[in-house]
Each structure stands twice: as C-alpha cells, then as structure tokens.
Amino acid sequence: MITLYGFNEAFGLVDASPFVLKVDAYLRMAGLEFERKSAVANLRTAPKGKLPYIIENGQTIADSAFILDYLNAKPGVTMYADLCPEQRAQSYLIAKSLDENLYWCLLYSRWMRDQTWPLTKATFFGSLPFPLNKLVPVVVRRGVRSALLKQGMGRHSDTEIQQILVNTLDSLSILLGSKTYFMNDKPSVLDACVFGFLAEFILADIDNDFNAIARRYENLSAFCRQIHSRFYSHD
Ligand SMILES: N[C@@H](CCC(=O)N[C@@H](CS)C(=O)NCC(=O)O)C(=O)O
C-alpha cells in the first residue's frame, strides 16, 4: 500500500499544495490504492524538508517528479507508458514549467497579496493558540517573501506576475483546445500535473484576482471540473 504524505485539506481541496495534489490525482487516475497521511508535521519527517513524499514497502520517495517517475514505472500503469516519445518529452517540459514557474505565481498570490493574506493566515495558522497565531504567520510569511525574492518571481510587479500567469494559462488553454485530456483520450501523467496546479487556482475556494483570471478559461475550468467529478466526487 502506498502512503502519501502531504499537508492538509484546505480551500475545499484535498491539499493546499499543487505538488501533493498532482500526486494524489495521479494515484486516483492510475487506479492505484493508497492512503493519505495529511499533517503539516509531516514536514519534520520529509527527507528533503518538502512535501509530498510517499512510502511503499519501506521505500521512501520524495519530490513529486521523482514520485511520478516511480509510479510511471509500475507494471500495469499506463499513465506514461501509453505516451509516445514526443508526448513524453512535451509532458516533462510542460510539467517542469508549472513546477518551477507557475508555482511561484501561486505562492505569491496566496502569501503576498493583501487581498488573500487574511484567508491564507486563517487557513494555515487559525488553529494555533495565542500568541503563536500572531507570531508564526509573520515569521513564515517573511520566509516566503525571502524565497520569492531569491527565486526571482518576487522581484516582479503584481501586474507582471499576473502576466506570467496569463502567458502560462494561454499556453495550456491552446494545448488543451477542445480535447478532454492533454495527450490522448484518457488521463496521462501530464493531466495529473496540470490538474494539480490548475485546481489550486480554479477550484480552490479563494477569490482573488489570480483565481478570477484562471476561471475565465472555459476549457481549463471544464478540465478541472471533469477531473474533480470523475476522481474526487466519492470523497
Ligand atoms: N520539487 C518539490 C517541491 C515541493 C514543494 O515545494 N513543496 C512545498 C509546498 S507547496 C513545501 O513543502 N514547502 C515547505 C517548506 O519549504 O518549508 C516537489 O515537486 O515535490
């Protein structure tokens, strides 16, 4: 049995992290049996200090991309095996763009914008006792701001970060077109990766300018809704 270690349910989704959500979606799409262990405290046992990680038969795999590589290689799993070499190459590069670029737009939209910060603070720190509920959010937010600056996204203006979001969504929307899934007529590894990120903008119970932009894309919204109703409606 596979155990998926993530954070917690948040914003109406099984996890607030797009990296955890993509692994969760993959496991469901591939029909692999798994259990979720969700707690922020999982960060303490995470081999790389980040979530998600999985454990199966005593073997620990950390990092969503390495987890998907591991799952892709399982006998009987077709999420990657059914893709041709060109589709595999495209999937890898698109997924990396989401991991390394779109992720920082999401982080910025949730943690830096005053429009969303009260909700983010209440969601992640609302259950802490006083005075931790006052101190911890300030310290963690400072850490996120520093990470955004070091990565580079945090050096752009709000308008520029929204433009990066639009450029990514325009590209995804064109690639999906009127298809149900990105590659073939059934879910592949790329659909799990895209869903993990798009759901955090489109399905999450957050109303800020970034989420509003994402919800304007009808085909991407339909993609999220369809996957959610097919793989998450029994939760
Ligand atoms: N490359 C990693 C990135 C995972 C990641 O950045 N996770 C974030 C949450 S979205 C995290 O664990 N952050 C906690 C921290 O940095 O302390 C993956 O693909 O799994």
The ligand as an ORCA input file, in Angstrom:
! r2SCAN-3c Opt
* xyz 0 1
  N      10.177     19.896     -6.018
  C       9.226     19.582     -4.963
  C       8.589     20.854     -4.451
  C       7.669     20.596     -3.279
  C       7.366     21.885     -2.537
  O       7.897     22.965     -2.847
  N       6.521     21.753     -1.510
  C       6.217     22.883     -0.688
  C       4.702     23.048     -0.511
  S       3.891     23.503     -1.987
  C       6.796     22.650      0.687
  O       6.867     21.528      1.156
  N       7.187     23.723      1.375
  C       7.596     23.651      2.734
  C       8.856     24.385      3.002
  O       9.528     24.815      2.032
  O       9.193     24.528      4.175
  C       8.179     18.598     -5.482
  O       7.963     18.562     -6.699
  O       7.639     17.819     -4.690
*
